[in-house]
Amino acid sequence: MAVNWKTAIKPAAQSMEFKSAAVQMNPAERIANGMDVALAAFKNDESIKKRPAIVQKGSEVRFCVRYGNRALRLVGSDTQFVAAADKFESVYAAIKEAVLNGEFDAQIAELAANAKKRGQAMAASRKAKAAAKP
């Protein structure tokens, strides 16, 4: 008896094992995940990143919290901040908690809308370029 392959498969997006983690996350969770990745890169001295979010010079650490191609304004209109190196990880963890607790939801919604708009524009551009090829 042949296997009915149409009933034996499902889209990867419906699989909890293979579904993209980014698709499952809300914007605040995505920012928190990005913060974890940036912190891990900082701890592992991976300074070869194109645009590192965390840089230490002397006894201070400069950092930003990014969503897509933009940084969150944590205080006022500023997006780049400096903390004492010995307090940096606790400060960074507190900011991550604030992101997850919704303190930046209005700003995140604006950034998420911008990222979606930018993604749609990029997709349209790719589609137009593909259609223009002979």
MODELLER restraints for C-alpha pairs under 7 A, 6 or more apart:
rsr = mdl.restraints
at = mdl.atoms
rsr.add(forms.Gaussian(group=physical.xy_distance, feature=features.Distance(at['CA:12:A'], at['CA:18:A']), mean=5.80, stdev=0.5))
rsr.add(forms.Gaussian(group=physical.xy_distance, feature=features.Distance(at['CA:12:A'], at['CA:19:A']), mean=5.66, stdev=0.5))
rsr.add(forms.Gaussian(group=physical.xy_distance, feature=features.Distance(at['CA:13:A'], at['CA:19:A']), mean=4.58, stdev=0.5))
rsr.add(forms.Gaussian(group=physical.xy_distance, feature=features.Distance(at['CA:22:A'], at['CA:30:A']), mean=6.62, stdev=0.5))
rsr.add(forms.Gaussian(group=physical.xy_distance, feature=features.Distance(at['CA:27:A'], at['CA:108:A']), mean=6.81, stdev=0.5))
rsr.add(forms.Gaussian(group=physical.xy_distance, feature=features.Distance(at['CA:27:A'], at['CA:112:A']), mean=6.72, stdev=0.5))
rsr.add(forms.Gaussian(group=physical.xy_distance, feature=features.Distance(at['CA:28:A'], at['CA:99:A']), mean=5.99, stdev=0.5))
rsr.add(forms.Gaussian(group=physical.xy_distance, feature=features.Distance(at['CA:28:A'], at['CA:100:A']), mean=5.67, stdev=0.5))
rsr.add(forms.Gaussian(group=physical.xy_distance, feature=features.Distance(at['CA:29:A'], at['CA:100:A']), mean=6.56, stdev=0.5))
rsr.add(forms.Gaussian(group=physical.xy_distance, feature=features.Distance(at['CA:31:A'], at['CA:66:A']), mean=6.66, stdev=0.5))
rsr.add(forms.Gaussian(group=physical.xy_distance, feature=features.Distance(at['CA:31:A'], at['CA:67:A']), mean=5.74, stdev=0.5))
rsr.add(forms.Gaussian(group=physical.xy_distance, feature=features.Distance(at['CA:32:A'], at['CA:96:A']), mean=5.72, stdev=0.5))
rsr.add(forms.Gaussian(group=physical.xy_distance, feature=features.Distance(at['CA:35:A'], at['CA:65:A']), mean=6.72, stdev=0.5))
rsr.add(forms.Gaussian(group=physical.xy_distance, feature=features.Distance(at['CA:38:A'], at['CA:53:A']), mean=6.17, stdev=0.5))
rsr.add(forms.Gaussian(group=physical.xy_distance, feature=features.Distance(at['CA:38:A'], at['CA:54:A']), mean=6.78, stdev=0.5))
rsr.add(forms.Gaussian(group=physical.xy_distance, feature=features.Distance(at['CA:42:A'], at['CA:54:A']), mean=6.21, stdev=0.5))
rsr.add(forms.Gaussian(group=physical.xy_distance, feature=features.Distance(at['CA:53:A'], at['CA:63:A']), mean=5.39, stdev=0.5))
rsr.add(forms.Gaussian(group=physical.xy_distance, feature=features.Distance(at['CA:53:A'], at['CA:64:A']), mean=5.57, stdev=0.5))
rsr.add(forms.Gaussian(group=physical.xy_distance, feature=features.Distance(at['CA:54:A'], at['CA:61:A']), mean=6.81, stdev=0.5))
rsr.add(forms.Gaussian(group=physical.xy_distance, feature=features.Distance(at['CA:54:A'], at['CA:62:A']), mean=5.74, stdev=0.5))
rsr.add(forms.Gaussian(group=physical.xy_distance, feature=features.Distance(at['CA:54:A'], at['CA:63:A']), mean=4.40, stdev=0.5))
rsr.add(forms.Gaussian(group=physical.xy_distance, feature=features.Distance(at['CA:54:A'], at['CA:64:A']), mean=6.90, stdev=0.5))
rsr.add(forms.Gaussian(group=physical.xy_distance, feature=features.Distance(at['CA:55:A'], at['CA:61:A']), mean=5.62, stdev=0.5))
rsr.add(forms.Gaussian(group=physical.xy_distance, feature=features.Distance(at['CA:55:A'], at['CA:62:A']), mean=5.24, stdev=0.5))
rsr.add(forms.Gaussian(group=physical.xy_distance, feature=features.Distance(at['CA:55:A'], at['CA:63:A']), mean=6.45, stdev=0.5))
rsr.add(forms.Gaussian(group=physical.xy_distance, feature=features.Distance(at['CA:56:A'], at['CA:62:A']), mean=6.20, stdev=0.5))
rsr.add(forms.Gaussian(group=physical.xy_distance, feature=features.Distance(at['CA:59:A'], at['CA:84:A']), mean=6.01, stdev=0.5))
rsr.add(forms.Gaussian(group=physical.xy_distance, feature=features.Distance(at['CA:59:A'], at['CA:85:A']), mean=5.24, stdev=0.5))
rsr.add(forms.Gaussian(group=physical.xy_distance, feature=features.Distance(at['CA:60:A'], at['CA:82:A']), mean=6.35, stdev=0.5))
rsr.add(forms.Gaussian(group=physical.xy_distance, feature=features.Distance(at['CA:60:A'], at['CA:83:A']), mean=5.68, stdev=0.5))
rsr.add(forms.Gaussian(group=physical.xy_distance, feature=features.Distance(at['CA:60:A'], at['CA:84:A']), mean=4.61, stdev=0.5))
rsr.add(forms.Gaussian(group=physical.xy_distance, feature=features.Distance(at['CA:60:A'], at['CA:85:A']), mean=4.83, stdev=0.5))
rsr.add(forms.Gaussian(group=physical.xy_distance, feature=features.Distance(at['CA:61:A'], at['CA:82:A']), mean=5.38, stdev=0.5))
rsr.add(forms.Gaussian(group=physical.xy_distance, feature=features.Distance(at['CA:61:A'], at['CA:83:A']), mean=5.40, stdev=0.5))
rsr.add(forms.Gaussian(group=physical.xy_distance, feature=features.Distance(at['CA:61:A'], at['CA:84:A']), mean=6.22, stdev=0.5))
rsr.add(forms.Gaussian(group=physical.xy_distance, feature=features.Distance(at['CA:61:A'], at['CA:85:A']), mean=5.44, stdev=0.5))
rsr.add(forms.Gaussian(group=physical.xy_distance, feature=features.Distance(at['CA:61:A'], at['CA:88:A']), mean=6.84, stdev=0.5))
rsr.add(forms.Gaussian(group=physical.xy_distance, feature=features.Distance(at['CA:62:A'], at['CA:80:A']), mean=6.82, stdev=0.5))
rsr.add(forms.Gaussian(group=physical.xy_distance, feature=features.Distance(at['CA:62:A'], at['CA:81:A']), mean=5.50, stdev=0.5))
rsr.add(forms.Gaussian(group=physical.xy_distance, feature=features.Distance(at['CA:62:A'], at['CA:82:A']), mean=4.32, stdev=0.5))
rsr.add(forms.Gaussian(group=physical.xy_distance, feature=features.Distance(at['CA:62:A'], at['CA:83:A']), mean=6.67, stdev=0.5))
rsr.add(forms.Gaussian(group=physical.xy_distance, feature=features.Distance(at['CA:63:A'], at['CA:80:A']), mean=5.81, stdev=0.5))
rsr.add(forms.Gaussian(group=physical.xy_distance, feature=features.Distance(at['CA:63:A'], at['CA:81:A']), mean=5.45, stdev=0.5))
rsr.add(forms.Gaussian(group=physical.xy_distance, feature=features.Distance(at['CA:63:A'], at['CA:82:A']), mean=6.33, stdev=0.5))
rsr.add(forms.Gaussian(group=physical.xy_distance, feature=features.Distance(at['CA:64:A'], at['CA:71:A']), mean=6.25, stdev=0.5))
rsr.add(forms.Gaussian(group=physical.xy_distance, feature=features.Distance(at['CA:64:A'], at['CA:79:A']), mean=5.99, stdev=0.5))
rsr.add(forms.Gaussian(group=physical.xy_distance, feature=features.Distance(at['CA:64:A'], at['CA:80:A']), mean=5.02, stdev=0.5))
rsr.add(forms.Gaussian(group=physical.xy_distance, feature=features.Distance(at['CA:64:A'], at['CA:81:A']), mean=6.31, stdev=0.5))
rsr.add(forms.Gaussian(group=physical.xy_distance, feature=features.Distance(at['CA:65:A'], at['CA:71:A']), mean=5.43, stdev=0.5))
rsr.add(forms.Gaussian(group=physical.xy_distance, feature=features.Distance(at['CA:65:A'], at['CA:72:A']), mean=5.64, stdev=0.5))
rsr.add(forms.Gaussian(group=physical.xy_distance, feature=features.Distance(at['CA:66:A'], at['CA:72:A']), mean=5.92, stdev=0.5))
rsr.add(forms.Gaussian(group=physical.xy_distance, feature=features.Distance(at['CA:67:A'], at['CA:111:A']), mean=6.83, stdev=0.5))
rsr.add(forms.Gaussian(group=physical.xy_distance, feature=features.Distance(at['CA:68:A'], at['CA:115:A']), mean=6.34, stdev=0.5))
rsr.add(forms.Gaussian(group=physical.xy_distance, feature=features.Distance(at['CA:71:A'], at['CA:79:A']), mean=5.75, stdev=0.5))
rsr.add(forms.Gaussian(group=physical.xy_distance, feature=features.Distance(at['CA:72:A'], at['CA:79:A']), mean=5.85, stdev=0.5))
rsr.add(forms.Gaussian(group=physical.xy_distance, feature=features.Distance(at['CA:73:A'], at['CA:79:A']), mean=4.73, stdev=0.5))
